[in-house]
Amino acid sequence: MAKWNVVLSTTEPYNYVGMIQVRQGNKNSEVMEATITENGMPYDLTDCKVYFESVVGDKYPVQLGTKVIDAKKGKIQYTFDQHSMQALHRQTADFI
């Protein structure tokens, strides 16, 4: 069950989802689900690989695979793990 559900668009210039507060000790249990859209319609992720990408603490690059849960509807799921939660900080991340 996802704690956060967001919609991300490939055609919008800025996808602000707000602050997602993740408890550092809750590794491998904090889940975010995203629906990827293009021009307001679900983006077909069939045969695609999706990755969570970030830089932790302005030093440590992180690129981790996400789970595609419904390729036709553009739904992915990411579980925050020890790599994405290795420091207390504000973080900006992307899905690629």
Residue pairs with C-beta under 8 A, 6 or more apart in sequence:
1 31
2 31
2 32
2 33
2 77
3 30
3 31
3 32
4 17
4 20
4 31
4 32
4 33
5 32
5 33
5 34
5 35
6 15
6 17
6 32
6 33
6 34
6 35
7 15
7 34
7 35
7 37
8 15
8 17
8 34
8 35
8 36
8 37
8 95
9 15
9 36
9 37
9 38
9 40
10 36
10 37
10 38
10 43
11 37
11 38
11 39
20 32
22 30
22 80
22 85
23 30
24 85
24 88
26 80
26 85
27 80
27 81
27 82
27 85
28 79
28 80
28 81
28 82
29 79
30 79
30 80
30 85
31 77
31 78
31 79
31 80
32 77
32 78
32 80
33 69
33 75
33 76
33 77
33 78
34 75
34 76
34 77
34 78
34 95
35 42
35 73
35 74
35 75
36 42
36 43
36 45
36 50
36 74
36 75
36 76
36 95
37 43
37 74
42 72
42 73
42 74
42 75
43 74
44 71
44 72
44 74
45 68
45 71
45 72
45 74
45 76
46 71
46 72
47 71
48 68
48 71
49 65
49 68
50 65
50 66
50 68
50 76
50 95
50 96
51 63
51 64
51 65
51 66
51 95
51 96
52 62
52 63
52 64
52 65
52 66
52 78
52 84
52 93
52 94
52 95
53 61
53 62
53 63
53 93
53 94
53 95
53 96
54 61
54 62
54 84
54 91
54 92
54 93
54 94
55 61
55 62
55 91
56 62
56 83
56 84
56 86
56 87
56 89
56 91
57 86
57 87
57 89
60 86
60 87
62 83
62 84
63 96
64 78
64 81
64 83
64 84
66 76
66 77
66 78
66 95
67 76
67 77
67 78
67 79
68 75
68 76
69 75
69 76
69 77
76 95
78 95
84 91
84 93
